[in-house]
Amino acid sequence: MEIEVLEKNDVNMRLLIRGVDTPFVNALRRTVLAEVPCMAIDEVVIIENSSVLQDEIIAHRLGLIPLKTDLNGYNLPEECPCKSEFGCNLCRVSLTLDAEAKEGTRTVYSGELISENPDIVPVSDKIPIVKLVKEQKLKLEAYARLGKGKKHAKWQPVSMCTYKYYPQIKIDSKRCDACGKCVEICPRKVLTKNVNKIEVRDLIVCTLCQDCMDVCPQNPPAIDVSWDENTFIFNLESTGALPPKRIITEAIKILDKRLKEFIKHVKVKTREKS
Amino acid sequence: MIIPVRCFTCGKLIGDKWEEFARRVKAGEEPGEVLDSLEIKRYCCRRMLLSHVEIIDEILRFYEEAEKRKEARNQYY
C-alpha cells in the first residue's frame, strides 16, 4: 500500500491510496464514520428557560455543536474505570451557559458556553443557539462525553468521507480528429483542446461519467475512460472536532485492533475443529 | 425557526455561516457567490442557507410588543 497526500488543510484531506482493494478502503471509510470517537454534548440540565424554544430543541441544538476533542485525555464512558452512569472527570466535561437579555433582543452564541476544560470548546464561537427578547433568560448545564458515530451522528468526526476509483483516460491520437465535442460536454472540465490535440487537464476531478465516450463521433470512440481498480482517491472533511490526519490514524488503529481480534477468534475456531 | 446548527444531509456545520450569508445577500451580493466564498461546496449544505427563513424573528416580535405594553402600563399606573 502506498499513500500520497494530494491536498491537506485544517479541515479537508485528499489522499491517493495505491495497491489496495475496495473492501479495504470501504472498511476504512466505515471505521471513520462509525468508530472514531469524538466529543459532543450528551446530557443537558436546564435550570431556567424562558426563551421561545422548548428545552428539547435547545438540548438538541447543543448536542449538534461540534466540540474540539482531546482523545488522549478522556475515556469513552463505557470503558472508563469509574463505571459510573453519571461519569467522572476522565469521561465527562461540563459546560455551563447563563444568558439573559438585559437590553433588548439578542442572540445567544456557542461562544457563551463556559467549559470546565479550556481545550474542550465549540469549534466555532458564532453558532446561534437561541434568540432572547428582553427579560428572557436561559440558564443550563451541559455534559459532553466521548461517543461513536454508530450511536448518533453528532459523534461523527467527519461531515464527508468518500472514495472513488482513480480515473484512467486514454485518447487514441491516431483516430481522434480533435473535434472538441468531448471537451465541451465534460461537466468537470477534465479535458482541454491544445492546438490539434485533446489533452487531459485535471485527471483527479473526473467523475467517470463517460459522457465524452458517448459524444465522440468516432466508432468505436477515440477516447476511453476507465479506472484503476486498485487505486483510490480518498476524500475526508472534518467537522473540526479532530484534525483530519488524526481521524485517519485513529481509524487505522481501531481497524487494526478489530482485525487482530477477528483473527484471534478464527484461530480459536480452527483449533476447536482439529 | 432558527438556523439549524448542521446540514441535515451531511452534517457540516452551517449555523455559524448564516449571519454573514444573510447580511451579504441583503447587501445585494449574488447568493451563489456568497456561498462559494464561504466554502460551502455541496448542494445539500447550500440549500440549507439558500432556503432558510428565520421565522424566530417573526415570533419574537410578539414578545417584544408584549414587553413594550407592559412597560407602558407600568408608566401609566
Interface residues (C-beta under 8 A of the other chain):
Chain A: V52 L53 I57 R61 L64 I65 P66 T105 S110 V123 S124 D125 K126 I127 P128 V130 K131 V133 K134 E135 Q136 A153 Q156 S159 M160 E237 T239 G240
Chain B: M1 I2 I3 P4 V5 R6 C7 C10 G11 K12 L13 G15 D16 W18 E19 R42 I56 D57 I59 L60 Y63 E64 E67
